[in-house]
Every structure is written in C-alpha cells, then in structure tokens.
Amino acid sequence: EGEEEIGSPHFHQIVRRPDIMAALQRSQGVFIPVSWQDPATGGVSLNLGAKGIIECELIASGERWGRGPVRAIHSSNKAMVDSPVWRLVQALQSLVSPDGNTVAIDGWYDNVRPLTQRERELIALNARNTDQREWMRRNQVGALIDDLPWAQALERLASQPTVNIEGLVAGYTGPGGMTILPGSGVAKLDLRLVPNQTRLECEQKLRAHLDARGFADVQIVVGGGYDPTETPEQSRLVQAQLSVYRANRATATLY
C-alpha cells in the first residue's frame, strides 16, 4: 500500500467503495507481504498487527501568533522581536519527557492496553529468533533506550506509544549562515498509537494539550492516520501463514 508511510490518507476512499467493502467482508483477512526475515538467524517474524499512526505538521507563525515577524526579517531585530521558531521548539518540548522517550501529552496513556502474558511470551520467543547485534548493525544504532536487553526493548516497541519528529523546517537551511529571524517554522511529526488508543481520541488530546499550555496559535495539520490493528493468534489467516512457513522449513515466531 503505497501511502502507508504517510498514514494512508486516501486508503479509506478505496476500501469504503461498496463493491470493495462487499469483497472484504467475504474475505478471511488482509495481510501485507514483507521481508521480515532476520539475515543472521534466518528466523521469520509474523506480525499480528500494526500500531496506529497520526501523520501531522505543527506550524508556528508570527501571523497566527500575533507576535514575531510575519515574514523573515534581519536577525539583529531578535533583541526586540519574538521568534515563532523558538515558540515551535517550546511547543514540541511540551509533548515529551526531557529525553524524548515518554509522551507527556495530557491523558495520552488513559486507554493504553498493557501487554498480556501471552504477548510477553511471544515477544520473548521472537527475541530468541532474531539477532540484536545484526539489527543494530543493519540500522546503524549504537545503543537502545535505557540500554534495555533485547527482549525488553521489543516489549517496549510493541507496547509504547511514541511522538517522533520526522523533520524540522524553518528559515534558511542552505550552506553557511544567513542572518534572518524567520516568520514561521514547521515540525513534521508521526505519533504511533497502541491498542485501545484511537486516532480521533489522540488528535483531540494533542489539540487540547497545546491549547492548555498557551499554544492555541500553533496549527496542527493532519495529513493521514489510522487506528491500531490486532489479529488473533488463532485466526485462520495467521495459522495459514504459519503452515506455509512450516512447509518450507522456516522458523517463524509471532510478534
């Protein structure tokens, strides 16, 4: 699905067509073929679902704020003119803990479902079926959050919602410097959601959080998103995939 990386903004237009919806209702399920095989161990991970996502931009501007410049002006004026870009940075800082690893949006964890004992068992099996060092080498990662053991890191991956900055754009970004005070700044974010959270709930909580901290002027522009998904381990779709792996002598674990 070509738009998956940007929150599938148009996918609903396809699946809600009456003819396609009717076909989906007759199906056993939907899966996405993907190369989840560990190159070091040969083990295959079969994913039982996906986190939800909100793809959005936060935009701070002098025009909406009523302070700072509406357009870029000379940076010497910073001594007497507010900066919309610093305002954006302050808004972003309010969304997470100081290390960026825990979401600080009001009420964000209200509906987060903890892992079940069976889910922890499946994650432990998956950890043994994959190679941490190979994963870190392949992704060029030097350390995991809190230096967690591999199984605990995978539990965190499965269970924790996140706020991630994909990109920051403001002012001059070419070679060297340019003495300007920008009139606006944009942060591109993705917010990953876990079971029992919903896209609508979290969009509303993000807006309420910013408003409560005096950032009502900071725009939220949502580009796409969807709720988390879960497929039961014993479903016919999952068991059919496992049987194919067994027939081809591939070690597969559920995740």
C-alpha positions in Angstrom: 0.0 0.0 0.0 1.9 2.9 -1.4 0.8 5.6 1.1 1.3 3.5 4.3 4.4 5.6 5.2 2.4 8.8 5.3 -0.6 7.5 7.2 -2.7 6.2 4.2 -4.7 9.4 3.7 -6.6 8.0 0.7 -6.9 4.3 1.5 -10.4 4.7 3.1 -11.6 6.0 -0.3 -10.8 2.6 -1.8 -12.0 0.2 1.0 -15.3 2.1 1.5 -16.4 1.6 -2.1 -19.4 -0.6 -1.9 -18.0 -3.3 -4.3 -14.7 -3.4 -2.4 -16.3 -3.4 1.0 -18.5 -6.3 0.0 -15.5 -8.3 -1.2 -13.6 -7.5 2.0 -16.5 -8.8 4.1 -16.3 -12.1 2.3 -12.6 -12.5 3.0 -10.7 -14.1 5.8 -8.5 -11.1 6.3 -5.8 -9.0 4.8 -2.1 -9.3 5.1 0.9 -7.4 3.7 3.8 -9.5 2.3 7.0 -8.1 3.7 10.6 -9.4 4.1 10.6 -9.9 7.9 13.4 -12.5 7.9 16.5 -12.0 10.1 19.5 -12.2 7.9 21.7 -13.5 10.8 19.4 -16.3 12.2 17.1 -16.9 9.2 14.1 -16.6 11.6 10.9 -15.0 10.3 8.7 -12.7 12.3 5.0 -12.8 11.6 3.3 -9.6 12.7 -0.1 -9.8 14.4 -0.9 -6.2 13.9 0.4 -2.7 13.5 0.5 0.4 15.6 -1.8 3.2 14.6 -0.4 6.5 13.4 -1.1 10.2 13.1 1.0 12.0 10.4 0.8 15.7 11.1 2.6 19.0 11.0 2.9 21.6 13.8 3.2 25.1 12.4 4.1 28.1 14.4 3.9 31.5 12.7 4.1 35.2 13.6 1.0 35.8 11.6 -1.2 33.4 13.7 0.6 34.1 17.0 0.3 37.9 16.6 3.9 38.2 17.8 7.2 37.9 16.0 7.6 38.7 12.3 5.1 37.7 9.6 7.9 37.2 7.2 11.7 36.7 7.7 13.4 39.9 8.9 17.0 40.6 9.8 18.2 38.6 12.9 19.6 41.7 14.6 16.0 42.5 15.4 15.8 39.4 17.7 16.7 41.7 20.6 13.2 43.3 20.4 11.1 40.8 18.3 9.7 37.4 19.4 10.7 34.3 17.5 8.0 31.9 16.1 10.6 29.2 15.7 11.5 29.3 19.4 7.8 29.1 20.1 7.6 26.0 18.0 10.5 24.4 19.9 8.8 25.2 23.2 5.6 23.6 22.0 7.5 20.5 20.9 9.3 20.2 24.2 5.9 20.1 26.0 4.9 16.9 24.1 7.5 14.6 25.6 9.8 14.0 28.7 13.2 15.7 28.6 14.8 12.6 27.0 12.1 12.5 24.4 11.2 8.9 25.2 7.9 9.2 27.1 4.9 11.0 25.8 3.8 13.9 28.0 0.6 14.9 26.2 -2.3 15.1 28.8 -4.2 11.9 29.1 -2.2 10.1 26.4 -1.9 6.8 28.4 -5.5 6.8 29.6 -6.6 4.0 27.3 -3.2 2.3 26.6 -3.7 -1.5 27.0 -0.8 -3.3 28.7 0.7 -6.4 27.2 -0.9 -9.7 28.1 1.2 -12.6 29.5 0.8 -14.4 26.2 2.1 -11.4 24.3 5.1 -11.2 26.5 5.8 -14.9 25.8 5.5 -14.3 22.1 7.9 -11.4 22.2 10.4 -13.4 24.2 10.3 -16.1 21.5 10.7 -13.5 18.8 13.8 -12.1 20.7 15.4 -15.5 20.6 14.6 -15.9 16.9 16.3 -12.6 16.0 19.8 -11.2 16.4 20.1 -7.9 18.3 23.6 -7.2 17.1 22.7 -7.7 13.5 19.6 -5.5 13.9 21.7 -2.7 15.4 24.4 -3.1 12.7 21.9 -3.0 9.9 20.1 0.0 11.3 23.4 1.7 12.4 22.1 2.1 16.0 24.8 2.4 18.8 22.5 1.8 21.8 18.9 1.2 22.7 16.8 3.3 25.0 17.9 2.8 28.7 20.3 0.1 27.3 17.5 -2.4 27.6 18.0 -6.1 26.9 16.7 -7.1 23.5 13.5 -8.8 24.8 12.6 -5.8 26.9 13.4 -3.5 24.0 11.0 -5.5 21.8 8.3 -5.3 24.5 8.8 -1.5 24.5 8.5 -1.5 20.7 5.2 -3.4 20.9 3.6 -1.6 23.9 4.6 2.0 23.9 3.1 5.0 22.0 5.6 7.5 20.7 5.9 11.0 19.4 8.6 11.3 16.8 10.0 14.3 15.0 10.4 13.4 11.3 11.8 16.7 10.3 12.1 20.4 11.2 12.0 23.2 8.7 12.4 26.9 9.4 14.2 29.8 7.8 17.4 29.4 5.9 18.8 25.8 5.5 21.4 26.2 2.8 25.2 26.3 3.2 26.8 28.7 5.6 24.6 31.1 7.5 22.0 33.8 6.8 21.2 36.4 9.4 17.4 36.2 9.4 14.7 35.9 12.0 12.1 33.5 10.4 8.4 34.3 10.4 7.4 30.6 10.8 8.6 27.1 11.5 7.2 23.6 10.7 7.8 20.3 12.5 6.7 17.1 10.8 5.6 14.5 13.3 4.4 10.9 13.5 2.6 9.8 16.6 2.4 6.0 17.0 -0.6 4.6 18.7 -1.1 1.3 20.6 -4.1 -0.9 21.2 -7.2 0.8 22.7 -6.0 4.2 21.6 -7.7 5.8 18.6 -6.7 8.3 16.0 -9.6 10.6 16.8 -9.0 10.5 20.6 -5.3 11.3 20.2 -5.8 14.1 17.7 -8.2 15.7 20.2 -5.8 15.2 23.1 -2.9 16.8 21.1 -5.0 19.9 20.4 -6.3 20.1 24.0 -2.7 19.7 25.4 -1.3 22.6 23.2 -4.3 24.8 24.0 -3.9 24.2 27.7 -0.3 25.4 27.6 -1.0 28.6 25.7 -0.2 27.3 22.3 -3.6 27.7 20.7 -2.0 29.6 17.8 0.2 26.6 16.9 -1.5 24.8 14.0 -2.0 21.1 13.7 -2.3 19.9 10.1 -3.1 16.2 9.9 -2.0 14.5 6.7 -3.2 11.0 7.4 -3.6 8.3 10.0 -5.4 5.2 11.2 -6.2 3.2 14.4 -4.0 0.4 15.7 -4.9 -3.1 14.4 -4.7 -6.6 16.0 -5.3 -10.1 14.6 -5.8 -13.0 17.0 -3.1 -15.6 17.1 -5.5 -18.4 16.3 -7.2 -16.8 13.4 -7.3 -18.8 10.1 -5.2 -16.1 8.4 -2.4 -16.3 10.8 -2.4 -20.1 11.1 -2.4 -20.4 7.2 0.8 -18.2 7.1 2.4 -20.3 9.8 1.7 -23.5 7.9 3.4 -22.1 4.8 6.5 -21.3 6.8 6.5 -24.8 8.4 6.1 -26.4 5.0 9.2 -24.5 3.8 11.2 -25.3 7.0 11.4 -21.7 8.1 11.3 -20.9 11.8 8.6 -18.3 12.3 7.6 -16.5 15.5 4.6 -14.3 16.1 5.1 -10.6 17.1 
